[in-house]
């Protein structure tokens, strides 16, 4: 059976590869894409998701515009890693199909609560603002959700926005704290795992060789990230973050997970967005699972296979 899925994202060049992979996969029943302000503004992320949807030929999937700002903080951006418009070197255009009516939080509640408990997964590739708002609107949502697969957080690898905080959590730590405290089942792809998934020259070239528009677009995003990572960080092969959420849903055996309990720092300016990952828990009752290892070759093979089948 296909996995029913909602993707919540802030495209973003790595979000773009994750979205294009999900659009192309025959094993996912993609119910909706919800967007949030994060890497770039909410207006741009909603437009970017619709651009990617059009490239993938998946106008059947509704795109809902979500929160413009964090729950209690000023908006933050990461344009230096994603380009001014959020899609690297791609020149943006106004897509043919509009955004769907309604809010992202409302769409999450409606889509999840209308289906059997545990049947709808949620992949979160940006700040968790939309899910926090949805949970505030519908207290029963957490118990009704299937797995929530999150790209966010850092532990052993340290942070990428501060010494200990990863961007998606740092951008709205209050929302992340609420979601982690909600008791829903969460699979967390922090930097400890995503830094193992490197876009090497060989892997990018394999995607570039595919004949589909989705593959060409994803390859262009990876080339942009490669250039930026070399300039800003000094890495020759940058990490691929957000697509790990989709990869886990399609092939969970590509990852090793450890049961844990995760809390998020919201008060300290110095450690805002720090994820405290506690492994001393009862594995039988744990709701949080931290990715410790990722099979990079297998993940890129999966992405390449999906993009080759896309539009």
Residue pairs with C-beta under 8 A, 6 or more apart in sequence:
2 26
2 27
2 28
2 29
3 27
3 28
3 29
3 121
3 249
4 29
4 31
4 115
4 119
4 120
4 121
4 146
5 22
5 28
5 29
5 30
5 31
5 120
5 121
5 122
5 123
5 249
6 30
6 31
6 32
6 33
6 34
6 107
6 108
6 111
6 112
6 120
6 121
6 122
6 123
7 18
7 19
7 22
7 30
7 32
7 33
7 34
7 122
7 123
7 125
7 246
8 33
8 34
8 35
8 36
8 66
8 104
8 108
8 122
8 123
8 124
8 125
8 126
8 128
8 130
8 131
9 15
9 18
9 19
9 33
9 34
9 35
9 36
9 45
9 49
9 123
9 124
9 125
9 126
9 242
10 35
10 36
10 37
10 38
10 39
10 40
10 45
10 86
10 125
10 126
10 127
11 19
11 35
11 39
11 45
11 48
11 49
11 52
11 86
11 87
11 125
12 38
12 39
12 40
12 45
12 48
12 78
12 82
12 86
12 125
12 126
12 242
13 81
13 82
13 83
13 86
13 87
13 88
13 221
13 222
13 224
13 225
14 125
14 221
14 225
14 240
14 241
14 242
14 243
15 39
15 48
15 125
15 126
15 242
16 48
16 52
16 87
16 88
16 217
16 218
16 221
17 218
17 221
17 222
17 240
17 242
17 243
17 303
18 123
18 125
18 242
18 243
18 245
18 246
19 33
19 49
19 52
19 53
19 56
20 52
20 55
20 56
20 214
20 215
20 217
20 218
20 307
20 310
21 218
21 243
21 246
21 247
21 302
21 303
21 306
21 307
22 28
22 30
22 123
22 246
23 30
23 52
23 53
23 56
23 57
23 58
23 61
23 214
23 310
23 311
24 56
24 212
24 214
24 306
24 307
24 309
24 310
24 311
25 246
25 250
25 306
25 309
26 309
27 250
28 246
28 249
28 250
30 58
30 61
31 61
31 111
31 120
32 61
32 62
32 63
32 64
32 100
32 107
32 108
32 111
33 49
33 53
33 61
33 62
33 63
33 64
34 63
34 64
34 66
34 104
34 105
34 107
34 108
34 130
35 42
35 45
35 46
35 48
35 49
35 63
35 64
35 65
35 66
35 104
35 126
36 42
36 45
36 66
36 67
36 104
36 126
36 127
36 129
36 130
37 45
37 66
37 67
37 68
37 69
37 75
37 127
37 129
38 45
38 76
38 77
38 78
38 126
38 127
38 167
38 168
38 171
39 45
39 77
39 78
39 79
39 81
39 82
39 86
39 126
40 48
40 77
40 78
40 79
40 82
40 84
40 85
40 86
41 68
41 75
41 77
42 65
42 66
42 67
42 68
42 69
43 65
43 68
44 85
44 86
44 92
45 86
45 126
46 63
46 65
46 66
46 99
47 92
47 94
47 95
48 85
48 86
48 87
48 92
49 63
50 63
50 95
50 97
50 98
50 99
51 87
51 90
51 92
51 93
51 95
52 217
53 59
53 61
53 63
53 95
53 97
54 95
54 96
54 97
55 213
55 214
55 217
55 311
56 213
56 214
56 310
56 311
57 213
57 310
57 311
58 311
59 96
59 97
62 100
62 107
63 97
63 99
63 100
64 99
64 100
64 102
64 103
64 104
64 106
64 107
65 99
65 103
65 104
66 103
66 104
66 105
66 129
66 130
66 133
67 104
67 105
67 127
67 129
67 130
67 133
68 75
69 75
69 129
70 76
70 127
70 129
70 171
70 172
70 174
70 175
71 129
71 132
71 133
71 172
71 174
71 175
71 178
72 174
73 172
73 173
73 174
75 171
76 167
76 170
76 171
78 167
79 86
80 228
80 232
81 225
81 228
81 232
82 88
83 89
83 90
83 224
85 92
87 221
88 220
88 221
88 223
88 224
88 225
89 220
89 223
89 224
90 217
90 220
90 221
100 107
102 110
103 133
104 130
104 133
104 134
105 130
105 131
105 133
105 134
105 137
106 134
106 137
108 122
108 130
108 131
108 134
108 141
109 134
109 137
109 138
109 141
111 120
112 120
112 122
112 141
112 144
112 145
113 138
113 140
113 141
113 144
117 143
117 144
118 144
118 145
118 146
119 146
120 145
120 146
121 145
121 146
121 147
121 148
121 149
121 249
122 131
122 145
122 146
122 147
122 148
122 149
123 149
123 245
123 246
123 249
124 131
124 148
124 149
124 150
124 151
124 152
124 168
124 245
125 151
125 168
125 241
125 242
125 245
126 168
126 171
127 168
127 169
127 171
127 172
127 175
127 176
128 150
128 152
128 168
128 169
128 172
128 175
128 176
128 178
128 179
129 172
129 175
131 148
131 175
131 179
132 172
132 174
132 175
132 176
132 178
132 179
133 175
134 141
135 141
135 142
135 178
135 179
135 182
136 178
142 182
142 183
142 184
143 183
143 184
145 184
145 185
146 185
147 185
147 186
147 187
147 249
148 179
148 184
148 185
148 186
148 187
149 186
149 187
149 189
149 245
149 248
149 249
150 168
150 186
150 187
150 188
150 189
150 245
151 168
151 189
151 194
151 241
151 242
151 244
151 245
152 166
152 168
152 169
152 176
152 188
152 189
152 190
152 275
153 166
153 168
153 169
153 188
153 190
153 191
153 262
153 275
153 277
153 290
154 160
154 164
154 165
154 166
154 190
154 191
154 192
154 275
155 190
155 191
155 192
155 275
155 277
155 290
156 192
157 190
157 191
157 192
157 195
158 164
158 191
159 165
159 166
159 170
159 191
159 273
159 274
160 166
160 167
160 191
161 167
161 170
161 273
162 170
162 270
162 271
162 272
162 273
162 274
163 271
164 271
164 273
164 274
164 275
165 173
165 265
165 271
165 272
165 273
165 274
165 275
166 190
166 191
166 273
166 275
168 176
169 176
169 264
169 273
169 275
170 272
170 273
171 273
173 264
173 265
173 266
173 272
173 273
174 266
176 264
176 273
176 275
177 263
177 264
177 266
179 186
180 186
180 262
180 263
180 264
180 288
181 263
183 287
184 287
185 287
185 289
186 262
186 287
186 288
186 289
187 245
187 248
187 257
187 289
187 291
188 262
188 275
188 288
188 289
188 290
188 291
189 241
189 244
189 245
189 248
189 255
189 291
189 294
190 275
190 277
190 290
190 291
191 239
191 241
192 290
192 291
192 292
193 244
193 255
193 291
193 292
193 293
193 294
194 239
194 240
194 241
194 244
194 294
195 239
196 239
196 293
196 294
196 296
197 239
197 240
197 241
197 244
197 294
197 296
197 299
197 300
198 235
198 237
198 238
198 239
198 240
198 296
199 222
199 225
199 226
199 237
199 238
199 239
199 240
199 300
200 237
201 237
203 300
203 304
204 219
204 222
204 223
204 226
206 300
206 304
207 215
207 218
207 219
207 222
207 303
207 304
207 307
208 215
208 216
208 219
210 216
210 219
210 304
210 307
210 308
211 308
212 307
212 308
212 309
212 310
212 311
213 310
213 311
214 307
214 310
214 311
215 304
215 307
215 308
215 310
218 303
218 307
222 240
225 238
226 236
226 237
226 238
228 238
229 235
229 236
229 237
229 238
230 236
230 238
240 299
240 300
243 299
243 303
244 255
244 291
244 294
244 299
247 254
247 255
247 299
247 302
247 303
248 254
248 255
248 291
250 302
250 306
251 298
251 302
254 294
254 295
254 298
254 299
254 302
255 291
255 293
255 294
255 295
256 291
256 292
256 293
256 294
257 289
257 290
257 291
257 292
258 279
258 289
258 290
258 292
259 279
259 281
259 282
259 283
259 286
259 288
259 289
260 277
260 278
260 279
260 281
260 286
260 288
260 289
260 290
261 277
261 278
261 281
261 286
261 287
261 288
262 275
262 276
262 277
262 278
262 288
262 290
263 275
263 276
263 278
264 273
264 274
264 275
264 276
265 271
265 272
265 273
265 274
265 276
266 272
268 274
277 290
279 290
